[in-house]
């Protein structure tokens, strides 16, 4: 467990970069979707081929859905997968993760403020970046 401490520190520092944080969050979402589909399929006692038959698609298509690098998810495909697994699809709009970038009037001159919120809806301290 001690070996993960440097990684956590590095990740925490990297997440301060708004671009990195946005890409990290998108990647995490893709991994979570893939994992949920795979776990639900296994819990239903289905193979990828069995789920594919229920969805009216191919086994390779299901394998892509279960792969964390897949970027072609659509609501229709996710709804078909959920239905074939005896589940419901739930889509939520949630507040963004920290940090939130708040651009000031000075942004046109190359400076902006980065606000780190403690939790959604709370006020965090702002710091200037150049």
Wavefront OBJ file of the C-alpha trace (Angstrom):
o trace
v 0.000 0.000 0.000
v 2.930 2.335 0.631
v 3.866 2.053 -3.047
v 0.570 3.659 -4.092
v 1.234 6.820 -2.033
v 3.592 8.387 -4.649
v 1.051 7.582 -7.369
v -1.758 9.209 -5.390
v 0.345 12.317 -4.772
v 1.267 12.524 -8.440
v -2.343 12.024 -9.519
v -3.544 14.678 -7.081
v -1.024 17.132 -8.545
v -1.899 16.224 -12.138
v -5.625 16.675 -11.439
v -4.953 20.343 -10.743
v -4.496 20.785 -14.485
v -8.023 21.391 -15.849
v -7.294 19.641 -19.181
v -5.856 16.589 -17.460
v -8.748 16.502 -14.972
v -11.302 16.606 -17.796
v -9.621 13.791 -19.740
v -9.142 11.741 -16.566
v -12.850 12.050 -15.735
v -13.858 11.018 -19.276
v -11.547 7.990 -19.134
v -12.889 7.026 -15.722
v -16.457 7.182 -17.034
v -15.598 4.902 -19.965
v -13.953 2.392 -17.637
v -16.936 2.438 -15.286
v -19.411 1.825 -18.113
v -17.355 -1.078 -19.468
v -16.996 -2.596 -15.993
v -20.721 -2.279 -15.256
v -21.656 -4.044 -18.484
v -19.161 -6.874 -17.877
v -20.243 -7.340 -14.246
v -23.947 -7.306 -15.111
v -23.359 -9.843 -17.908
v -21.443 -12.152 -15.580
v -24.070 -11.763 -12.835
v -26.714 -12.804 -15.388
v -24.662 -15.905 -16.185
v -24.203 -14.882 -19.804
v -21.241 -15.138 -22.133
v -20.461 -12.276 -24.480
v -22.027 -14.332 -27.270
v -25.159 -14.890 -25.187
v -25.537 -11.182 -24.473
v -24.899 -10.442 -28.151
v -27.769 -12.759 -29.165
v -30.116 -11.007 -26.739
v -29.035 -7.599 -28.051
v -29.242 -8.598 -31.710
v -25.563 -7.899 -32.318
v -22.259 -9.771 -32.537
v -19.918 -11.051 -29.819
v -17.126 -8.689 -30.947
v -19.550 -5.768 -30.512
v -20.189 -6.825 -26.897
v -16.433 -7.244 -26.336
v -15.966 -3.634 -27.505
v -18.649 -2.454 -25.056
v -16.759 -4.175 -22.245
v -13.407 -2.655 -23.227
v -12.374 0.488 -21.355
v -10.924 2.142 -24.460
v -14.218 1.996 -26.383
v -15.536 5.460 -27.254
v -18.598 4.623 -29.351
v -21.234 4.274 -26.633
v -24.675 5.524 -27.615
v -27.779 5.758 -25.469
v -29.491 3.305 -27.805
v -26.749 0.694 -27.443
v -26.565 1.125 -23.682
v -30.362 0.841 -23.419
v -30.320 -2.376 -25.498
v -27.562 -3.813 -23.304
v -29.448 -2.872 -20.137
v -32.668 -4.409 -21.424
v -30.896 -7.602 -22.539
v -29.426 -7.861 -19.034
v -32.783 -7.291 -17.325
v -31.648 -3.894 -16.091
v -32.677 -0.278 -16.549
v -30.436 2.446 -17.917
v -30.068 5.534 -15.713
v -28.460 8.712 -17.044
v -27.631 11.515 -14.612
v -26.375 15.053 -15.011
v -24.070 15.728 -12.087
v -21.854 18.657 -11.046
v -18.337 18.680 -12.510
v -15.433 17.303 -10.513
v -12.836 19.648 -9.037
v -11.061 21.758 -10.199
v -13.475 24.127 -11.848
v -11.900 26.728 -14.109
v -13.437 30.155 -13.727
v -12.269 32.667 -16.325
v -11.980 36.289 -15.251
v -12.094 39.466 -17.346
v -8.296 39.370 -17.386
v -8.414 36.055 -19.300
v -8.036 37.954 -22.566
v -4.620 39.056 -21.342
v -3.452 35.564 -20.434
v -4.420 35.198 -16.792
v -7.309 33.313 -15.282
v -8.471 32.157 -11.884
v -8.742 28.500 -10.943
v -11.275 27.777 -8.236
v -11.009 24.575 -6.244
v -14.336 23.750 -4.604
v -14.367 21.583 -1.490
v -17.645 20.017 -2.571
v -20.230 20.805 -5.248
v -21.852 24.135 -4.542
v -19.284 25.249 -1.927
v -16.923 28.200 -2.217
v -13.244 27.381 -2.597
v -10.180 29.547 -2.575
v -9.163 30.993 -5.908
v -5.600 31.337 -7.066
v -4.195 33.131 -10.074
v -2.305 31.375 -12.793
v -0.248 32.890 -15.598
l 1 2 3 4 5 6 7 8 9 10 11 12 13 14 15 16 17 18 19 20 21 22 23 24 25 26 27 28 29 30 31 32 33 34 35 36 37 38 39 40 41 42 43 44 45 46 47 48 49 50 51 52 53 54 55 56 57 58 59 60 61 62 63 64 65 66 67 68 69 70 71 72 73 74 75 76 77 78 79 80 81 82 83 84 85 86 87 88 89 90 91 92 93 94 95 96 97 98 99 100 101 102 103 104 105 106 107 108 109 110 111 112 113 114 115 116 117 118 119 120 121 122 123 124 125 126 127 128 129 130
